[in-house]
């Protein structure tokens, strides 16, 4: 695994939660529904303050399942965009199209690890967990199974926690400073959580990774104890998480 990684934040997006009314999925004629989401974010080229909980001007609608110290920033590799454009069909995906704050270039889930620490502008950030896609991604693009497909392919992106606050902006490099847990790439963590659902030993081992988000550690410890995988139907299919 490359430990001299330098990636770039090629686009930075922020946005506050909005209550909107939108049509149902493209395969049904259901009446429009009202929902609240922080998914609608706009790109900015200026310098933005990155605090412990989020970027200035950014917010999450569901503070139970999104945001917080372990999920201050949502990151998605731009390299995945061509795959989704080809797979989804005639959709032109703008950067920020997956609701991410940082659209990056230069690293994928298999290249970075839980606990990786990066310098980014004035800030220092650390990978805390893979992103777990939810039904709002599917509703935004009106593709019923999109969240499931993102999870199954492992093209999830990840979250940063903020170790040092500071100003950041599009064009800043993400320079790897420390890699305390080289065993646990984001890709491997996704495999354990979403595909090796009956492997209690793998769940126990990943739960022992101290840099992993507290939420994931709790879920994996419970799986290791009981052998029961997480019920993901509400998160993936809505309307709830």
C-alpha positions in Angstrom: 0.0 0.0 0.0 1.4 3.4 -1.0 2.3 5.4 2.1 3.4 8.5 0.2 -0.1 9.5 -0.9 -0.8 13.0 -2.0 -4.4 13.5 -3.2 -6.2 16.7 -4.0 -9.6 18.2 -3.0 -10.7 19.2 -6.5 -14.1 20.5 -5.4 -15.5 21.6 -2.0 -19.3 21.7 -1.3 -21.4 23.1 1.6 -25.1 23.5 2.2 -27.6 23.7 4.9 -30.6 21.3 5.4 -33.7 22.0 3.2 -37.2 20.8 3.4 -38.3 20.0 -0.2 -41.0 18.3 -2.1 -39.9 16.0 -4.9 -41.3 13.2 -7.1 -41.0 9.5 -6.2 -38.6 7.2 -7.9 -38.4 7.0 -11.7 -40.0 3.6 -11.8 -43.2 4.6 -10.0 -45.9 7.3 -10.3 -46.2 8.0 -6.6 -47.2 11.5 -5.6 -44.5 13.9 -4.5 -43.2 13.6 -1.0 -41.9 16.1 1.5 -38.5 15.3 3.0 -35.6 17.2 4.7 -32.0 16.8 3.6 -28.6 18.4 3.6 -27.9 16.8 0.3 -28.2 20.0 -1.7 -24.7 21.5 -1.5 -23.1 24.1 -3.7 -19.4 24.2 -4.7 -17.3 27.0 -3.4 -13.8 28.2 -4.4 -13.2 30.3 -1.4 -11.4 29.5 1.8 -13.8 27.8 4.3 -13.4 27.3 8.0 -13.3 23.6 8.9 -14.4 23.1 12.5 -14.6 20.1 14.7 -18.2 19.3 13.7 -18.4 20.6 10.1 -17.5 23.1 7.5 -18.8 26.7 7.9 -22.1 26.9 6.1 -22.7 23.2 6.1 -25.2 21.1 8.1 -26.9 17.8 8.3 -30.7 17.2 8.5 -30.5 14.0 10.6 -28.1 14.6 13.4 -28.7 11.1 14.8 -27.2 9.4 11.8 -25.0 12.1 10.3 -22.6 14.7 11.5 -20.8 14.7 14.8 -17.2 14.5 15.7 -16.6 11.3 13.8 -18.4 12.4 10.7 -17.5 16.0 10.3 -16.7 15.8 6.6 -18.1 13.5 3.8 -15.5 12.6 1.2 -16.0 11.0 -2.3 -13.5 10.1 -5.0 -14.1 11.8 -8.3 -12.7 8.6 -10.0 -16.1 6.9 -9.3 -18.1 9.4 -11.2 -17.4 7.9 -14.6 -18.5 4.5 -13.4 -21.8 5.8 -12.1 -22.5 7.9 -15.2 -22.0 4.7 -17.3 -24.0 2.5 -15.0 -26.9 4.8 -14.1 -27.4 6.0 -17.6 -28.0 9.5 -19.1 -27.3 11.5 -15.9 -24.6 14.2 -15.8 -23.3 14.0 -12.3 -21.9 17.3 -11.0 -19.3 17.3 -8.3 -21.1 17.0 -5.0 -23.5 14.7 -6.7 -23.2 12.1 -3.9 -23.7 14.8 -1.2 -20.1 14.9 -0.4 -18.2 17.9 1.1 -14.9 17.0 -0.5 -14.6 15.6 -4.0 -11.1 14.2 -4.2 -8.7 13.0 -6.9 -5.8 10.6 -6.4 -7.0 8.0 -3.8 -9.7 5.3 -3.6 -11.1 3.2 -0.8 -8.4 0.6 -1.3 -5.6 3.2 -1.0 -6.5 4.8 2.4 -7.0 3.4 5.8 -9.0 3.9 9.0 -7.0 6.2 11.1 -5.0 7.8 8.3 -4.1 11.4 9.2 -3.8 14.0 6.5 -2.7 17.6 6.4 -5.3 19.7 4.5 -4.6 23.4 4.2 -4.4 24.7 7.8 -6.4 21.7 9.1 -5.5 18.1 10.1 -8.1 15.4 9.4 -8.4 11.7 10.1 -10.4 8.9 8.4 -12.9 7.6 10.8 -15.1 5.2 8.8 -16.5 4.4 5.4 -19.6 6.3 4.4 -22.8 4.2 4.7 -25.1 5.4 2.0 -28.8 6.0 2.8 -32.1 6.2 1.1 -31.8 10.0 0.6 -29.1 9.4 -2.0 -31.5 7.2 -3.9 -34.4 9.7 -3.6 -32.2 12.6 -4.7 -31.4 10.8 -8.0 -34.8 9.0 -8.1 -33.1 5.7 -8.5 -34.6 3.2 -6.0 -31.6 0.9 -5.5 -28.8 3.4 -5.8 -27.8 3.4 -2.1 -27.7 -0.4 -2.2 -25.5 -0.4 -5.3 -23.1 2.1 -3.8 -22.8 -0.1 -0.7 -22.4 -3.3 -2.7 -19.7 -2.0 -5.0 -17.7 -0.5 -2.2 -17.7 2.9 -3.9 -18.8 4.6 -0.8 -16.2 7.3 0.1 -15.5 7.9 3.7 -15.7 10.4 6.6 -13.1 12.6 8.2 -12.9 13.7 11.8 -11.1 16.9 12.5 -8.0 16.8 14.7 -7.0 20.4 14.1 -9.4 23.1 12.9 -8.4 25.5 10.1 -9.1 27.0 6.8 -9.4 24.8 3.7 -10.4 25.3 0.1 -10.7 23.5 -3.2 -7.2 22.8 -4.7 -5.7 21.9 -1.3 -3.7 18.7 -1.3 -4.4 15.9 1.2 -0.9 14.9 2.4 -0.7 11.7 4.4 1.2 12.2 7.7 0.5 9.1 9.7 -0.9 5.6 9.0 -1.4 3.9 12.4 -3.7 1.1 11.1 -2.4 -0.2 7.7 -4.4 -3.4 8.0 -7.7 -1.6 7.8 -8.2 0.0 4.4 -11.5 1.7 3.9 -12.2 -1.1 1.4 -11.5 -3.8 3.9 -13.7 -2.1 6.5 -16.5 -2.1 4.0 -16.0 -5.8 3.3 -16.2 -6.6 7.0 -19.3 -4.5 7.7 -21.3 -5.3 4.6 -20.1 -8.6 3.1 -18.5 -10.7 5.9 -21.6 -10.3 8.0 -21.3 -13.8 9.6 -17.6 -13.5 10.4 -17.7 -12.7 14.1 -13.9 -12.8 14.4 -13.4 -10.2 11.7 -16.1 -8.0 13.4 -14.2 -8.3 16.7 -10.9 -7.4 15.1 -12.2 -4.3 13.3 -14.0 -3.2 16.4 -10.6 -3.2 18.2 -9.3 -0.5 15.8 -9.3 2.5 18.1 -9.4 5.0 15.2 -12.7 3.6 13.9 -15.8 5.7 14.7 -17.5 4.9 17.9 -20.8 4.1 16.1 -19.1 1.4 13.9 -17.2 0.0 16.9 -20.4 -0.4 18.8 -22.2 -2.1 15.9 -19.2 -4.5 15.3 -18.9 -5.4 19.0 -22.6 -6.3 19.1 -22.2 -8.4 16.0 -19.2 -10.2 17.5 -21.1 -10.8 20.6 -24.4 -12.0 19.1 -23.5 -13.1 15.5 -26.4 -11.0 14.2 -25.7 -8.5 11.4 -27.1 -5.0 11.3 -30.6 -4.6 9.8 -29.9 -2.1 7.0 -33.4 -2.0 5.4 -34.5 1.3 6.9 -31.2 3.0 6.1 -31.0 1.8 2.5 -34.7 1.8 1.6 -36.2 4.5 3.8 -38.1 6.4 4.8 -35.7 6.6 7.7 -32.4 5.4 8.9 
